[in-house]
Amino acid sequence: MIPLLSVQNLCKSYGAIMACDRISFDLYPGQVLGIIGESGSGKSTLLQGIAGQLPLDQGQLLYWDGQGQVLDLRTIRESHRRILMRTEWGFVQQNPRDGLRMDVTAGANIGERLMNVGDRHYGKIRTTAAEWLDQVEIPGDRIDGLPSNFSGGMQQRLQLARVLVTQPRLVLMDEPTGGLDVSVQAKLLDLIRSLVRTLHLSVILVTHDIGVVRLLAHRLMVMQNGQVVEQGLTDQVLDDPHHPYTQQLVSATLTP
């Protein structure tokens, strides 16, 4: 099977500190890759580098797009990358306020991404926005409400709708349940799992929460000090961790 994304020997340093040290993996269509590690492990730097939000020092990033072309993401024009992020890719921020326009309505947040891909019919855009609010379990009568009046969990669900409305092939998620109450986290995780399965999404998921990757990820990479210290099928890595750092992470979740 041809991968959707191939990452080879990705490196990013800050002076003498290697935030990402020769990271390599392939992501396949419909696969969820979880990346876990403590703060400072390099996982968010890796995600931001893949998304083009940070310049990388070296390595190869190849993406097989919807037309069957292979794109070298380190050499494509910035305008092409921006189009890609509005269409075939999506980025779910940890803080939904960073992924939403807080000064426009919920419907307009969803509609804006549709307009970015060429939709211009107001009635169609509004109907699609309403359908997606329903998909993410936001009452339809909130379509004209401002995100600033939404709860944190509802803002995150709105961000999901905004990202997914163009049916991207690849979604990057940075701590999507971070900062939410446990009960809100559980509902959001169930929603994300359902949408990933229904839409056949490929996802790169960064988190520090083992429970999140166990629920959502097919494969798992464990990062420490900028390096991948262990990777494999999620259940295998978590149920039989080989590296001392992975063992430490797993045991910490079992400690009462």
C-alpha positions in Angstrom: 0.0 0.0 0.0 1.2 3.5 -0.9 1.5 5.7 2.2 -0.4 9.0 2.4 2.6 10.7 4.1 6.2 9.6 4.3 8.5 11.3 6.8 12.2 10.5 6.6 15.1 11.7 8.9 13.4 14.9 10.0 15.6 17.1 12.1 15.0 20.4 14.0 17.4 21.9 16.4 17.4 25.0 18.6 21.1 25.7 19.1 22.6 22.7 20.8 19.1 21.2 21.6 17.8 18.6 19.1 14.0 19.0 19.3 13.6 16.4 16.5 16.4 14.0 15.8 16.1 11.9 12.6 12.4 11.2 12.9 11.0 8.7 10.3 7.6 7.1 9.8 5.0 6.3 7.1 1.3 7.2 7.6 -1.3 5.2 5.6 -4.8 6.1 4.5 -7.3 5.7 7.3 -4.6 5.3 9.9 -4.3 7.2 13.2 -0.7 7.7 14.4 -0.4 8.7 18.1 2.7 10.5 19.2 3.2 10.6 23.0 5.8 12.0 25.3 6.2 14.5 28.2 6.5 18.2 27.6 9.8 19.0 25.8 10.0 15.6 24.1 9.7 17.2 20.7 6.2 15.9 19.7 4.6 19.3 19.1 7.7 20.5 17.3 7.4 17.5 15.0 3.8 18.2 14.3 4.4 21.9 13.6 7.3 21.0 11.3 5.1 18.7 9.3 2.4 21.4 9.1 4.9 23.9 7.8 4.6 26.1 10.9 8.3 25.7 11.7 11.3 25.6 9.3 13.0 22.2 9.4 16.8 21.7 9.3 16.8 18.6 7.2 14.8 15.5 6.1 12.2 14.6 3.6 8.4 15.1 3.7 6.5 13.4 0.9 2.7 13.6 0.5 0.6 11.7 -2.0 -2.2 14.1 -2.8 -5.8 13.6 -4.0 -4.7 13.6 -7.6 -2.1 10.9 -7.1 0.8 13.3 -7.3 3.7 13.1 -4.9 4.5 16.5 -3.3 7.7 17.3 -1.6 6.4 19.4 1.2 9.8 21.0 1.9 10.1 22.4 -1.6 6.5 23.3 -2.7 5.5 26.9 -2.9 4.1 28.5 0.2 0.9 29.4 -1.7 0.5 25.7 -2.6 1.0 24.7 1.0 -1.7 27.2 2.1 -4.1 25.7 -0.4 -3.3 22.2 0.9 -4.0 23.3 4.5 -7.4 24.6 3.5 -8.4 21.6 1.5 -6.7 18.2 1.9 -5.2 18.9 5.3 -6.5 20.2 8.6 -5.0 21.3 11.9 -6.9 21.0 15.2 -5.3 23.2 17.9 -5.1 22.4 21.6 -6.7 25.8 22.4 -9.7 26.0 20.1 -9.5 29.8 20.2 -6.3 29.5 18.1 -8.2 27.6 15.5 -11.4 29.7 15.4 -12.3 33.2 14.4 -13.8 34.4 17.7 -15.3 37.5 16.2 -17.6 35.8 13.7 -20.5 33.3 14.2 -20.3 29.6 14.5 -21.8 29.2 11.0 -19.4 31.7 9.5 -16.4 29.8 11.0 -17.5 26.7 9.1 -18.6 28.6 6.1 -15.3 30.4 5.8 -13.4 27.2 5.0 -16.1 26.3 2.4 -15.6 29.7 0.8 -11.8 29.1 0.7 -12.4 26.1 -1.6 -14.7 28.0 -3.9 -18.3 27.7 -2.5 -20.2 30.9 -3.0 -23.9 30.0 -2.6 -25.0 31.4 0.8 -27.9 29.1 1.2 -25.8 26.0 0.5 -23.0 27.2 2.8 -25.5 27.8 5.6 -27.1 24.4 5.1 -23.8 22.6 5.2 -22.7 24.6 8.3 -25.9 23.5 10.1 -25.4 19.9 9.1 -21.9 20.0 10.5 -23.0 21.6 13.7 -25.3 18.6 14.1 -22.4 16.3 13.3 -20.4 17.7 16.2 -23.4 17.8 18.5 -23.9 21.6 18.7 -27.6 22.7 18.7 -28.6 24.2 15.4 -29.9 27.3 17.1 -26.3 28.2 18.0 -25.4 28.7 14.3 -25.5 32.5 14.7 -23.8 32.6 18.1 -20.3 33.7 18.7 -17.7 31.1 19.8 -16.7 33.4 22.6 -20.1 32.5 24.2 -19.5 28.8 23.8 -18.0 26.5 26.5 -14.5 25.1 26.0 -15.8 21.7 24.9 -18.2 23.3 22.4 -15.5 25.5 21.0 -13.4 22.4 20.4 -16.3 20.7 18.6 -16.8 23.8 16.5 -13.1 23.7 15.6 -13.6 20.1 14.5 -16.5 21.1 12.3 -14.5 24.0 10.8 -11.6 21.6 9.9 -13.6 18.7 8.7 -16.2 20.4 6.6 -13.9 20.3 3.5 -13.4 16.5 4.1 -9.6 16.6 4.5 -7.5 13.5 3.9 -5.1 14.2 6.7 -5.8 15.9 10.0 -3.1 17.0 12.5 -4.2 17.2 16.1 -2.2 18.8 18.9 -3.6 17.8 22.3 -7.2 18.1 21.2 -8.6 17.3 24.7 -6.0 19.3 26.7 -7.5 21.6 29.3 -11.0 20.1 29.2 -12.8 18.5 32.2 -12.7 14.7 32.3 -16.4 14.3 31.4 -16.0 16.7 28.5 -12.9 14.9 27.3 -14.7 11.6 27.2 -17.5 12.9 25.1 -15.1 14.7 22.7 -13.0 11.5 22.3 -16.1 9.5 21.5 -17.0 12.1 18.9 -13.5 12.2 17.4 -13.3 8.4 17.2 -16.7 8.3 15.4 -15.7 11.0 12.9 -12.4 9.4 12.2 -14.0 6.1 11.4 -16.9 7.5 9.4 -14.8 9.9 7.3 -11.9 7.4 6.9 -9.5 10.1 8.1 -5.8 9.8 8.5 -4.6 11.5 11.7 -1.4 12.4 13.4 -2.3 12.9 17.0 0.0 14.5 19.6 -0.8 14.0 23.2 0.7 13.3 26.6 -2.3 11.2 27.6 -2.0 7.5 27.2 -5.7 7.0 27.5 -6.3 9.2 24.5 -3.9 7.2 22.2 -5.2 3.9 23.5 -8.7 4.9 22.4 -7.9 6.6 19.1 -4.5 5.5 17.7 -3.7 2.4 15.6 0.0 3.0 15.8 2.1 4.7 18.5 5.4 6.6 18.6 7.0 7.4 21.9 9.3 10.4 22.0 11.9 11.5 24.5 14.4 14.3 24.1 13.7 14.7 20.4 14.1 11.0 19.5 11.6 8.2 18.9 12.5 5.6 21.5 9.8 3.1 20.8 7.1 2.6 18.1 4.6 -0.1 16.9 1.0 -1.0 17.2 -0.6 0.9 20.1 -1.8 -2.0 22.2 1.5 -3.8 21.8 3.6 -0.8 22.8 1.4 0.0 25.8 0.8 -3.6 27.0 4.4 -4.7 26.6 6.7 -1.6 26.6 10.4 -2.3 26.0 12.1 1.0 26.5 12.5 2.2 30.1 11.0 5.6 29.3 7.8 4.0 27.8 7.7 1.7 30.9 7.9 4.8 33.1 5.0 6.5 31.2 2.8 3.4 31.4 3.5 2.8 35.0 2.7 6.4 35.9 -0.8 5.9 34.5 -1.2 2.8 36.7 -0.1 4.4 39.9 -3.1 5.3 42.1 
